[in-house]
Amino acid sequence: MKEKILDRATELFLNLGFKSVTMDDLAAKMAISKKTIYSHFENKTQLVEETTMNLFWHISDGIDKICTLQKNPIEEIYEIKRFVMLHLKNEASSPEYQLQKYYPTVHQNLKQKQFVLMQTCIMDNVTRGMDLGIYRQNINPEFVVRIYFSGVTSIKDSILFPNTMFPMKELMDDYLEYHLRGIVTPEGRKILNTIINSNQE
């Protein structure tokens, strides 16, 4: 039952937001009593923490599997983007913003784990891209990793990038192109343009 509660809570939180969904809402959607939920989770904060960590580890495992395929680094970064967007349901409700505002401790813990994951994955992506000659040799990988993470984090700010003006899928595509055009070589640019053109078809 705990797994079922986690799965349904995750779906509701992503679609409606962490603040918007109450324990009553969750109980009603699942046709169970609140007592059943509280037998597995002490309070809503614990439920929020466990759903975010559960989703994080699921996404982390998926990203690890993509990275082990050792694809072309430019293709790899787009594949990771597609996988993450699929599991975050395009973040129409800006759940990360609500998480940061109403559950700051949970958000900070999540952000630290995301950075560790991103640091490993993107560092490998950047160094392989440099070795293959599709990323420039004169870039600082440590800087690129951190500026990439900073950008990915910032574009989720619904005040800076309101969903009505910047749908998340388009925003992520624009950000990836912005990021990659700053580090690719002419050879890498050809690969990037091919991917962008195929995405627009």
C-alpha positions, -999 to 999 in steps of 0.1 A, spaced: 0 0 0 29 24 8 42 21 -28 7 28 -42 4 59 -20 38 71 -31 30 66 -68 -4 84 -66 10 112 -44 38 117 -69 14 119 -98 -8 144 -80 21 166 -67 36 168 -103 2 177 -119 -12 200 -92 17 211 -70 30 201 -36 10 229 -18 -22 223 -37 -27 187 -29 -39 179 7 -40 146 25 -78 147 21 -74 150 -17 -50 121 -18 -73 99 4 -103 108 -18 -84 101 -51 -73 67 -38 -107 59 -21 -89 51 12 -90 68 46 -65 94 58 -58 70 87 -44 45 61 -21 72 47 -9 82 82 -1 46 91 26 49 65 36 86 67 38 106 99 27 138 82 26 155 48 62 167 50 74 131 53 52 121 23 66 150 3 101 140 12 96 104 3 79 111 -30 106 135 -41 134 111 -31 116 82 -47 112 101 -80 148 113 -78 162 78 -74 140 65 -103 152 93 -126 188 89 -114 187 52 -123 174 60 -157 200 86 -163 227 62 -152 214 36 -178 215 63 -205 251 72 -196 263 36 -197 253 34 -234 281 58 -242 262 76 -269 275 106 -288 276 132 -260 253 156 -278 227 129 -285 231 117 -249 222 150 -234 191 152 -255 182 117 -245 186 125 -208 163 156 -213 136 135 -230 138 109 -202 135 135 -174 107 154 -191 87 122 -195 89 115 -158 83 150 -146 52 154 -168 66 187 -182 62 203 -147 31 222 -157 24 231 -121 59 243 -113 63 217 -85 99 226 -78 90 262 -71 63 250 -46 87 226 -31 113 253 -26 87 277 -11 68 254 12 93 226 19 127 244 18 146 217 37 134 189 14 142 211 -16 177 218 -4 184 182 2 170 173 -32 191 200 -49 223 187 -33 216 152 -46 207 165 -80 240 184 -82 261 153 -73 243 133 -100 246 161 -125 282 167 -117 292 131 -125 270 127 -156 277 161 -172 314 159 -164 317 126 -182 296 141 -211 319 171 -214 352 152 -212 341 127 -238 329 154 -260 363 171 -258 380 138 -265 358 132 -296 365 167 -309 329 178 -308 333 201 -277 360 228 -277 393 221 -261 396 254 -244 366 251 -221 368 245 -184 348 214 -177 342 223 -140 328 256 -150 306 241 -178 292 215 -153 283 242 -128 269 267 -152 248 239 -168 234 229 -134 228 265 -125 209 271 -158 188 240 -155 179 250 -120 171 287 -128 148 280 -158 125 261 -134 118 294 -116 82 301 -126 86 338 -117 115 343 -141 100 318 -167 62 317 -163 48 286 -180 23 307 -199 52 323 -218 77 295 -217 63 260 -219 87 236 -202 95 215 -232 103 244 -254 122 261 -226 144 230 -221 150 227 -258 160 264 -260 183 260 -230 200 229 -243 207 246 -276 220 277 -258 243 255 -236 256 234 -265 262 262 -290 286 277 -264 308 246 -262 306 228 -296 332 227 -323 322 231 -360 320 193 -361 298 193 -330 276 220 -345 268 198 -374 255 171 -350 236 196 -330 219 211 -361 209 177 -373 192 169 -339 175 203 -337 162 199 -373 149 164 -366 131 176 -335 113 203 -355 100 178 -381 
